[in-house]
Amino acid sequence: MSPKGSERFEAYVIPFYGSSRPRLFEIERRCMDRDGVLTSFLDSFLPDGRVLDVGAGDGFTAERLTRQGRTVVALEPDAGLVRPDRELIWASGVAQDLPFHDDTFDAAYSTWAFFLSGTDPLLLGMGLSEVTRVVRDGGVLAVADNAGGDEFCALADRPIHGDPSWWIERGFERHLLQTSFRFDTLEEARELLRFYFGDGISERVRSVEIGFNVAVYIGSSGSLVL
């Protein structure tokens, strides 16, 4: 992360439990979208060349989207999440101040990272402007967020899904994917969902599979309304 980015935006980095609660993060990574519905969808849209993962976490998705002819650069502000054992190119930085030259990438994507419902719209706009700066004109931009209308989001006591209008007004297309959290045991399902939604959730969780809808917003750099 550049000094400028660190000073200006470090306070806005979304807190994430991945490095402080590794057991819960392992459960999430293993059980969320276990059949790879989202990964397969992204793989079908992303081109060969250089691709940026904005908010890559531990590189789980970046590793799965790397293939011959496609290099995924994993951008992550939390050094505690970085997995050197994964054969990825790692970069430290924030979405609002990307440490790359203009037109460095052929595409970029973000999965439940910076581009989330509830993020300050001003910061969202700044992040989107930065992504379009570093992705060449015509390059694919993809953002995954909760879609709502499913068993998972119904467990929350407030809306936790994204606002499609924000993306559609800027020229993105919305794609709806149906997937699930599929746990090995009821106990680990309750453990993770209790962490997400509070102590009272355990009695409502009676299955190892929880339906989960994902919204993927697909746009093209250079043709969006910023």
N, C-alpha and C positions, 0 to 999 in steps of 0.2 A: 504494500500500500504506500503511495507517495505521502510525504509529509503533509501536503495540502489535503489529500483525501482523509488522512488520519485525523487531522485537526478539525476539519469541517464536518465530517460525517460519521466519525466513530461512535458518537453518542446515539446515532440513529440505526446502528446495526441491530437487527431484530434478535433479541436474546433467544438462544437455542440450547436445549439440554443435552445435545449429542455428546459433548466432551465431558460434561460433569456427571452424567448418568448413563454410562456406556451399556449397562444391561438393558435398560429400557430402549435405548436407541437400536440395539441389536434386534430386539423383538420387533420394533417398528420396521426396520429395514427388511427383515426376513418375512414378515407377515403382510405388509402393505402391498397390494397389487402383486400377489404371489405368482400369478400366471403371466406377468410381464405385459399386460395389455397396453399400458402407457408406453413402456419402452419400445414395444413393437410399432406402435403408432408413430412415435417420434423417429424411429429408425426409417420409416417409410417416407418421411417428409424431409429429413435432413440430408444434405448433399455430401459428397466427398469433399475433401479439402480440410480447411481449418475451421473448427466449430468451438464456440465458447459456451461453457456451462457456468451460468451466473448463480453463485451460491451453491457450490457443488457438494457441500457437506464433506462426507468421507470419501467421495468419488464413486459411490455405488453405481449411480446412473451413468456417469461419464465412462467408467470402465466398460459397461455393457454396450455403450454406443460407439466405442472405439472399434474400428475395423481397418482392414487394409485399404489404404486410400483416404481414410478419414482420421484426423488427429483431433482429439477433444482436449482443450485446455480447461483445467478445473480451477475456477476462481473461487476462493474461499477466504473470508476475513478472520475466521477463528482458527488459529494455528493448532489448537487442540484437536481439531477434526481431521487434519491432514494425515493421510495414510501413505507414507513413503514407500511402503511395500507394493502399492498399486502402480503399475507402469503407466503413469500419467504425467503430463506436464502440469505442474502446480503453479498458481500465481496467487499472491495475496492482494486483496483490494476490495473496494465496495462498488456497487452498481453506479453510484452517482459520480464516480471519479475513476473510470477504468484506466488501468496502467498500460494502455496499448495505443499504437498509432492508428490514425484513420484507416479504414478499409483493410484492417488486418485479417478479418474473418470472413468466411463464406456463409456462415449462419451462426445463430446463437439461440440458446434455450434456457429456461429457468423452471425448476419444479419445486413448488412450495418454498420459495426462498424470498428474495426481495419483493417480487411482484405479487403481493398478497392483498386481499381485501382488508381494509382497515389501515393500510399504510397511507400516510399523508399524501394527498393527490399531488402536491407540489413535488415531493420527493419521488413519487412514481414517475411524474413527467420528466424529471431530471434524469432518472435512471434510464427511461426509455430513450431519451435523447442521446445519452451516452452509448447505449447499445447500438442505435442506428448509426452513430458516428463510426464505431469500430467494425461494423458489418457493411460490406460493400453493397451498393445499390442492387436491388433485386434479390439479396440474400434472405433466406428464411429466418423469421423470428417466431419462436414458440414459447408459450407460457402456460404452465399447468397449475390449476387451482381447484379448490373444492367447488363442485357444481351445486350441491344441495339436493333436496328432495330424495334423501336416502336414509338408511338406517343409522349410518355413522353420524351425519349432521343432526339427526333428530335427537341424539343423546345430549346435545348441547342446550344450555338454557338461553342462548342468544344466537342470532344468525352467524354462521362461520363460513359461509360461502361467498364467493366473489360476486362482483357487480358486472354482469355482462355488458351493460350499456357503456361503461367506461372504455372497454376495449373495442366494441363495435363502432362507437363514434370515432375512433381513431383509425379505423380501417381494417381491423382484425376480423377473421371469421371464427365462429365458435363451433367447436366439435365436442360432442358429448360421448364419453366413454363410460361403460358400466363395468366395474370391477368390484373388489372386496378386500377387506382385511380377513385373512384366514390364518387362525392361530393353531398351534399344536395342541394346546390344552385350554380349558375354560379358565384355569387359574391365571395363565399369562395374559389372556384376553382381558380379564378383570384388572390385572395389575397395570397394564398399559392404559386402558380406558379410564381407570380410576385416576391415573396421573393426569390425563387430558381433561377430564370432566368433573372430578371431585369424588369424595368418599361415597356419596349416595348412589353412585352409578352401578356398583357391583351387582345389586339385586336385579337390575334391569338387563344385565348381560347374561343371557342363557344359551348362547350358541357360540361355537368357535369361529363362525363366519358372520361377518357384518358387512352388509351391502354398502358400497361406496361409489358415488358418481364423480367423475373427474371432468372438468371443463378444460379443454386445450384451445387456446387462442392462437391462431396462425396468421401472421402478417408478413409483409415484404418490406425490407429496409429500403428507404427512399421513396416509398409511396404512402406512408402513413401521415396522419394529421397530428402534428406535434404541438 
